[in-house]
Amino acid sequence: MPMIDTPPDALCEVYAVSLHDLALKKGGAELVRTVTDEVNALVELAHRDARFGEFLSSRIIPAKQKQQSLKTVLAGKCQEMTLNFLLVLAENERLPRLPGISAALREIVEAAAGRVDVTVTTAKALSEGEIANLRERLKAKMVSGDPVIKAYTNPAMIGGIRLQVGDKLYDASVQTKLRQLREQLSVNGLPTVRAAIGRIVQA
């Protein structure tokens, strides 16, 4: 199973915060940046190299085998903290969540630098031009902070767009509009129909 990019959930954020805080305590902002870059690089490698991505996301390979392989491949090639973090993820069978953890870690670093993370989810992938245009429009509306856009796709959305700006969600997806319409019909639609039938019968 290949690695899949998904917006970070609460569990990813817990791991990301733990790694960030430990790196900050042990080596300050410089170590935080280094560890963040290394985790991001591993995620990018997992996307480029299908075998590596399948290794990380596999639910079949035993945790100890994954740990030994990670030690063999990465020992001396990355920060000890990065490797130890990966070993903990392997032990707890959380390596498939590495993309989400990486995204959450970037959000923490960007927030500290005065940047605002913006998660964009659409049915089809946005072009670089569309992302750039969206970034400029968001920047013009934001009081402070520099928007950093991370784009995701979800074919099940059918259409529309979902924006997560910081801790605020703006959902203009087709599914949400249909759900809202169904809710309105369930609340107001039936009484309206009944009233119309009543008028017809009385006439």
C-alpha distance (Angstrom), angle and dihedral (degrees) to the residues before:
residue distance angle dihedral
M1 . . .
P2 3.83 . .
M3 3.79 123.8 .
I4 3.81 112.1 -92.0
D5 3.79 126.5 -155.4
T6 3.78 111.6 -131.0
P7 3.82 131.1 161.7
P8 3.81 110.3 -89.8
D9 3.79 116.3 -94.8
A10 3.81 128.9 -155.3
L11 3.81 93.5 -82.8
C12 3.81 92.3 51.5
E13 3.79 89.5 50.2
V14 3.82 91.5 52.2
Y15 3.81 91.5 54.4
A16 3.81 92.1 43.5
V17 3.80 93.5 50.5
S18 3.81 90.9 48.3
L19 3.82 92.6 51.3
H20 3.81 93.0 44.3
D21 3.79 94.2 49.4
L22 3.80 93.1 46.5
A23 3.82 92.6 48.8
L24 3.80 90.9 47.0
K25 3.80 90.9 50.7
K26 3.80 95.0 46.3
G27 3.79 101.6 39.5
G28 3.79 111.4 1.0
A29 3.79 126.5 -129.6
E30 3.81 93.1 -31.8
L31 3.81 93.3 59.9
V32 3.80 90.0 44.2
R33 3.81 90.2 56.1
T34 3.80 92.6 45.6
V35 3.80 94.6 49.1
T36 3.80 91.4 44.5
D37 3.81 91.2 51.3
E38 3.81 91.1 48.6
V39 3.80 93.8 50.3
N40 3.82 90.4 47.1
A41 3.82 90.4 48.9
L42 3.81 91.0 52.5
V43 3.80 91.0 51.9
E44 3.80 90.8 49.3
L45 3.82 89.7 49.2
A46 3.80 90.1 50.8
H47 3.80 89.1 55.3
R48 3.80 93.9 47.3
D49 3.80 96.8 42.1
A50 3.80 110.5 52.3
R51 3.81 93.5 -166.6
F52 3.81 92.7 53.5
G53 3.80 91.1 45.6
E54 3.79 91.5 50.6
F55 3.80 90.3 47.7
L56 3.81 92.0 54.9
S57 3.80 95.2 43.6
S58 3.81 97.4 41.2
R59 3.80 116.4 121.0
I60 3.80 90.9 -168.7
I61 3.81 102.8 59.4
P62 3.84 108.7 87.3
A63 3.81 116.9 -111.8
K64 3.82 93.5 -120.0
Q65 3.80 91.2 52.8
K66 3.80 90.1 51.2
Q67 3.79 90.9 48.8
Q68 3.79 92.6 51.2
S69 3.79 92.1 47.7
L70 3.80 91.7 49.6
K71 3.80 90.9 50.8
T72 3.80 91.5 49.7
V73 3.80 94.4 48.4
L74 3.81 102.6 36.2
A75 3.82 107.4 28.9
G76 3.80 107.9 120.0
K77 3.81 92.2 5.1
C78 3.78 98.7 83.6
Q79 3.77 139.8 20.9
E80 3.79 113.5 -62.5
M81 3.79 87.7 -127.1
T82 3.80 91.3 56.7
L83 3.79 92.0 50.4
N84 3.81 93.2 46.0
F85 3.79 89.6 50.2
L86 3.81 90.8 53.1
L87 3.80 90.0 49.0
V88 3.80 89.9 53.9
L89 3.80 90.3 49.9
A90 3.80 90.1 49.8
E91 3.81 92.0 49.1
N92 3.79 90.5 52.3
E93 3.83 93.7 40.4
R94 3.79 91.6 -116.9
L95 3.82 99.9 125.6
P96 3.83 91.2 104.3
R97 3.81 86.2 64.1
L98 3.80 93.0 58.3
P99 3.85 94.4 107.2
G100 3.80 90.9 54.1
I101 3.79 92.3 45.1
S102 3.80 89.9 49.1
A103 3.81 90.8 51.2
A104 3.81 91.9 48.4
L105 3.81 90.7 48.8
R106 3.81 90.9 52.1
E107 3.79 89.6 50.7
I108 3.80 91.1 55.2
V109 3.80 92.8 48.6
E110 3.79 92.9 45.7
A111 3.80 92.9 48.9
A112 3.80 89.7 52.7
A113 3.82 88.8 52.6
G114 3.80 92.9 51.7
R115 3.80 95.4 -100.6
V116 3.80 124.2 130.4
D117 3.77 118.9 -138.3
V118 3.79 114.6 -133.7
T119 3.80 119.1 -168.4
V120 3.80 113.4 -159.1
T121 3.79 120.1 -168.2
T122 3.81 121.3 -172.6
A123 3.79 136.3 161.3
K124 3.81 92.0 -114.8
A125 3.79 129.2 32.3
L126 3.80 114.9 -90.9
S127 3.79 119.5 -125.3
E128 3.81 120.9 -119.5
G129 3.80 88.7 -106.8
E130 3.80 92.6 53.0
I131 3.80 91.3 48.6
A132 3.82 91.2 48.9
N133 3.81 90.9 48.9
L134 3.80 91.7 48.9
R135 3.80 90.8 48.8
E136 3.82 91.9 53.4
R137 3.80 92.2 48.0
L138 3.80 91.5 49.7
K139 3.79 92.2 46.2
A140 3.81 90.4 53.7
K141 3.80 91.3 53.5
M142 3.81 98.6 42.7
V143 3.79 118.8 94.2
S144 3.80 92.7 -150.5
G145 3.76 139.7 -4.8
D146 3.76 134.2 53.6
P147 3.84 114.1 -96.5
V148 3.80 115.7 -124.9
I149 3.79 108.9 -166.0
K150 3.79 123.8 -148.5
A151 3.78 112.0 -174.4
Y152 3.79 124.8 -153.0
T153 3.79 132.6 176.5
N154 3.78 129.3 -138.1
P155 3.83 113.8 178.1
A156 3.80 89.9 -165.7
M157 3.81 89.1 69.7
I158 3.85 90.8 76.5
G159 3.79 89.9 -158.8
G160 3.78 146.0 -27.2
I161 3.78 127.5 65.5
R162 3.80 138.6 -87.2
L163 3.80 119.7 -154.6
Q164 3.78 126.6 -167.5
V165 3.81 107.8 -168.5
G166 3.77 108.3 -177.0
D167 3.80 103.7 -53.9
K168 3.81 95.5 -20.7
L169 3.80 123.1 95.8
Y170 3.82 122.4 -152.2
D171 3.79 108.8 -171.9
A172 3.82 117.6 -170.6
S173 3.80 95.7 153.5
V174 3.80 121.2 138.2
Q175 3.81 90.5 -120.2
T176 3.79 92.0 56.8
K177 3.80 92.7 48.4
L178 3.81 90.8 49.4
R179 3.80 91.0 47.8
Q180 3.80 90.9 50.4
L181 3.81 89.9 49.1
R182 3.81 90.9 50.9
E183 3.80 90.3 49.5
Q184 3.81 91.3 50.4
L185 3.78 91.1 49.3
S186 3.79 92.2 48.0
V187 3.80 90.9 51.9
N188 3.81 102.6 35.4
G189 3.78 106.6 10.6
L190 3.81 101.6 73.1
P191 3.83 96.4 47.6
T192 3.80 89.3 48.9
V193 3.81 92.0 51.2
R194 3.80 91.4 47.0
A195 3.80 91.2 50.4
A196 3.78 90.9 50.9
I197 3.81 91.4 50.1
G198 3.79 89.7 48.6
R199 3.80 91.4 54.4
I200 3.79 91.1 49.4
V201 3.82 92.7 50.5
Q202 3.81 92.5 47.3
A203 3.77 91.2 50.1
